[in-house]
Amino acid sequence: MPSPEYEAFMASITSPLVSADDALEVAREKLEAMHGHPVAPGTKVEWTQYGGVRAAWVTAEPVQDSAGVLLLCHGGAFIAACGDGYLFYAELLSRHTGARVLMVDYRLAPQHLFPAALDDCVAAYRGLLDAGTAARDVVFIGDSCGGGLAIAALVALHDDGVEMPAAAIGLGAWLDLEAGRRSATHPDGADPFADARFTRARGRDYVGVDGDLRHPLVSPVHADLTGLPPLLLQVGQIDLTRDDAQALAASARRVGVDVRLEIWPEMVHGFQGLAAAGIPEGVAALEAVGEYYRARVGPAKEA
């Protein structure tokens, strides 16, 4: 049974927040409005570069140091939330995991088509390793389209022979930009934050008119996952991406990858971000993420 806070939040949404009928700029404006929240005064933000890619170190109070790093490939449907627009989410992750978060400010579509965003995430990780961070101390994490980017980046890195990080975490990850896996539990309009036509439209923004939505580095549900590190896939039950997470988990297990799949009852796409409003399900989900992270890289050192 959802919490009263969650039910009240959902009752406050009177129309879908994503629509394939929106022009690109309208879709971008809606996404920016959903994400561009300020960070707390005590949160430390340091802009830098790794591998020639702009990135931000985000450390929430009271985290002082960490045994590891969360490398964040942020959400925003490939078209939005660059720069300061996703710092609040990095702050949430830092607070609930005790980690320093490195948020990659990758190039956005459609001005920069695939593989620009993927290349930036790969280059940032390579740069982090070159700067002296051990691969065993890094966990990739991404929400929504960023979750798909995180998994695709691991596939690309493995194919290039780069040492794998300790683990990767996908939160409602976009794993199939065709959004073709539907079931009776995903009727149109059931989730105000997810829509199959919207996903395909943003996927087309990402790959271009002649791009391949089935390319394994675009839709990693089609990728060979051999050699990937342990994965946590956390998704809401009514999230459009749930069936894709199940398919990816099955594919990963077939090639010997350790996968933990969490399907949270009655939750929508991106429910983890509701932790910012103190909604219990969002808080609990990020606490579970924190437990998984700490089990992979060791406990954080807090004040």
Secondary structure, 3 states (H helix, E strand, C coil): CCCHHHHHHHHCCCCCCCCCCCCHHHHHHHHHHHHCCCCCCCCEEEEEEECCEEEEEEECCCEEECCCEEEEECCCCCCCCCHHHHHHHHHHHHHHHCCEEEEECCCCCCCCCCCHHHHHHHHHHHHHHHCCCCHHHEEEEEECHHHHHHHHHHHHHHHCCCCCCCEEEEECCCCCCCCCCCCCCCCCCCCCCCCHHHHHHHHHHHHCCCCCCCCCCCCHHHCCCCCCCCEEEEEECCCCCHHHHHHHHHHHHHCCCCEEEEEECCCCCCHHHHHHHCCHHHHHHHHHHHHHHHHHHCCCEEC
